[in-house]
Amino acid sequence: MAVKLRMPPILRPQVGGAREVEATGETLGDVLDDVFARFPGVREQIVDADGNLNRFVNVYVSNEDVRLGDGLSTTVPDGSTVIVLPAMAGG
């Protein structure tokens, strides 16, 4: 299944400057593994050492926050868009 993964500006240098990369997989974990295989520099920005989503990154599949659902097990339908956003903090 082909999906589009939108990259935030901070991660674009690790994916050759692309705003979006195409990836395949049935779950978010599969999609991310596909991206990490081609662009290993983004791995540590998206997942922690245990392979869980980094707490400073928000990930959405078809505009749904995966943390409120099945996390890395979230099904990613063909043609979906996955959005990776750094978490915002401020004061």
C-alpha positions in Angstrom: 0.0 0.0 0.0 1.4 3.4 -0.9 0.9 6.3 1.4 2.4 9.8 1.7 4.3 10.8 4.7 4.5 14.6 5.2 7.7 15.7 6.9 8.1 18.8 9.0 10.8 21.4 7.9 13.1 20.2 10.7 13.3 16.7 9.3 13.4 17.6 5.6 17.2 17.7 5.4 17.3 14.0 6.4 14.9 13.1 3.5 16.8 15.0 0.8 14.7 18.2 1.4 11.4 16.5 0.4 8.2 17.8 1.9 6.6 14.4 1.4 8.0 10.9 1.0 6.1 7.9 -0.3 6.1 4.8 1.8 4.4 1.4 1.9 2.9 -0.6 4.8 -0.3 -1.8 6.3 0.3 -0.2 9.7 2.0 3.0 10.9 4.9 0.9 12.2 5.3 -0.7 8.7 5.2 2.7 7.0 7.8 4.1 9.4 10.1 1.1 9.0 10.0 1.6 5.2 10.9 5.3 5.7 13.7 4.4 8.2 15.2 1.9 5.8 15.6 4.6 3.2 16.3 7.6 5.5 17.9 6.2 8.7 18.6 9.8 9.9 14.9 10.4 10.8 14.5 7.3 13.0 15.9 8.9 16.2 13.7 11.9 15.6 10.4 9.9 15.4 10.9 6.9 17.7 12.8 6.4 20.9 15.5 3.7 21.6 12.7 1.2 22.4 11.0 1.8 19.1 8.1 3.7 20.5 6.9 7.0 19.2 9.0 9.8 20.6 7.0 11.9 23.1 8.1 15.1 21.4 6.5 14.1 18.0 2.9 14.0 17.1 1.8 11.6 14.3 -1.5 11.7 12.5 -3.0 9.2 10.0 -5.8 10.7 8.0 -6.0 13.6 10.5 -6.4 11.2 13.5 -3.8 11.4 16.3 -2.4 7.9 16.5 -1.7 8.3 20.3 -5.5 8.3 20.8 -5.8 5.1 18.8 -3.6 2.1 18.2 -0.2 4.0 18.0 2.3 2.2 15.8 -0.4 -0.5 15.1 -2.7 2.0 13.5 -3.9 0.8 10.1 -2.8 3.0 7.3 -5.2 2.6 4.3 -3.8 2.8 0.8 -3.7 6.5 -0.3 -3.6 7.8 3.2 -1.5 10.8 4.4 0.6 10.4 7.5 1.7 13.7 9.1 4.7 14.0 11.4 4.7 17.1 13.6 7.1 18.1 16.3 5.2 18.7 19.5 4.9 22.4 20.4 5.7 23.8 23.8 5.8 27.4 24.9 5.1 29.8 27.6 
